């Protein structure tokens, strides 16, 4: 996939931003979609800055929480494009026009080409240009 997201250029990358086991994508209108790659099949949780159909969620002051199997996993603020872990052990992620912030780290003006994952974020840390981890559901865009 080829796309620009958060001031980065992703060329020939399968997943531009992998936050835990969730693919984070941004469309041409700067709307965020988040797709869970846990389990056998990919599940869209957020589609175009809104909760996806058939996903349990709860409205909060600045956005909404995604709830899976009665667990509040993360919240999303569509105004600030911020993903905040609630029960997941992941740093906050914010995507704006000029950069992607992961915790206190800023990615700005980078080009990632030919990798499975452009920016990878997990419980151990983060990196750029990584192979696709084993055990993820297949992402078809």
C-alpha positions in Angstrom: 0.0 0.0 0.0 1.2 3.5 -0.7 -0.1 6.4 1.4 0.8 9.5 3.2 0.0 9.6 6.9 1.0 12.0 9.7 3.7 13.6 7.6 5.2 10.2 6.6 5.3 8.6 3.2 4.6 4.9 3.2 5.5 3.2 -0.1 5.0 -0.5 -0.7 4.2 -1.1 3.0 1.5 -3.6 4.1 0.6 -1.7 7.4 1.7 1.9 7.8 1.3 2.0 11.6 0.9 -1.2 13.7 -0.3 -0.2 17.3 -0.1 -3.5 19.2 -2.2 -5.8 17.0 -4.1 -3.0 15.4 -3.5 -1.5 11.9 -4.0 2.2 11.9 -4.7 3.8 8.5 -5.6 7.3 7.4 -7.7 8.2 4.3 -7.3 11.1 2.0 -9.7 13.1 4.1 -7.4 12.5 7.1 -9.9 10.3 8.8 -8.5 7.4 10.9 -9.6 3.7 10.7 -8.3 1.1 13.1 -8.5 -2.6 12.3 -7.9 -5.4 14.8 -5.6 -8.1 13.5 -6.1 -10.4 16.5 -7.6 -13.8 15.9 -8.5 -15.4 12.7 -10.1 -12.5 10.8 -9.4 -8.8 10.7 -12.1 -6.7 12.4 -12.7 -3.0 11.7 -13.2 -1.2 15.0 -13.0 2.4 13.8 -14.0 3.5 10.3 -13.5 7.1 9.2 -13.1 8.5 12.8 -16.3 6.7 13.9 -17.0 3.4 15.7 -17.5 0.7 13.0 -20.9 -1.0 12.7 -21.3 -3.9 15.1 -18.5 -2.7 17.4 -19.4 -2.1 21.1 -18.3 1.4 22.2 -19.1 4.1 24.8 -19.2 7.8 24.2 -16.8 9.8 26.4 -16.2 13.6 26.6 -13.7 13.8 23.8 -14.5 10.8 21.7 -15.4 7.1 22.4 -14.0 4.0 24.0 -13.8 0.7 22.1 -15.1 -2.2 24.2 -14.4 -5.8 23.2 -15.7 -8.8 25.2 -16.7 -6.3 28.0 -13.1 -5.0 28.2 -12.5 -1.3 27.6 -9.4 -1.6 25.3 -8.7 2.0 24.1 -10.2 5.4 23.5 -10.1 7.5 20.4 -10.4 11.2 20.2 -11.3 12.1 16.6 -10.6 15.8 17.0 -7.0 15.3 18.1 -6.6 11.9 16.3 -5.4 10.4 19.5 -5.5 6.7 20.4 -5.1 6.0 24.2 -4.7 2.6 25.7 -7.1 1.7 28.5 -6.4 -1.9 29.2 -3.7 -2.4 26.6 -0.1 -1.9 27.5 0.7 0.5 24.7 1.8 4.2 24.5 -0.6 6.9 23.4 -0.5 7.6 19.7 -1.4 10.9 17.9 -1.6 11.4 14.2 -1.6 15.0 12.8 -0.8 16.6 9.5 2.9 16.9 10.1 3.9 14.1 12.4 3.0 10.9 14.3 3.6 11.0 18.0 4.0 7.7 19.9 4.4 8.4 23.6 7.1 11.1 23.7 8.6 10.1 20.4 7.9 12.1 17.2 8.1 10.8 13.7 8.1 13.6 11.1 9.0 13.7 7.4 10.1 10.1 7.0 9.8 7.8 4.1 9.4 4.1 4.7 9.5 1.8 1.7 9.2 -1.9 1.1 8.5 -3.2 4.7 5.7 -5.2 6.1 5.2 -2.5 8.8 6.1 1.2 8.5 6.0 2.1 12.2 5.6 -0.7 14.8 4.5 -0.1 18.4 4.2 -2.9 21.0 4.7 -3.5 24.7 8.5 -3.6 24.3 8.9 -0.4 22.3 8.7 1.0 18.8 10.6 1.0 15.6 10.5 1.9 11.9 10.6 -0.5 9.0 9.8 -3.9 10.4 8.7 -7.2 9.0 5.1 -8.2 9.5 4.9 -10.0 12.9 3.6 -13.6 13.0 0.1 -14.4 14.1 -1.8 -11.5 12.7 -5.0 -11.8 10.7 -4.5 -10.9 7.1 -5.3 -7.2 6.3 -7.0 -6.8 3.0 -7.6 -3.2 1.9 
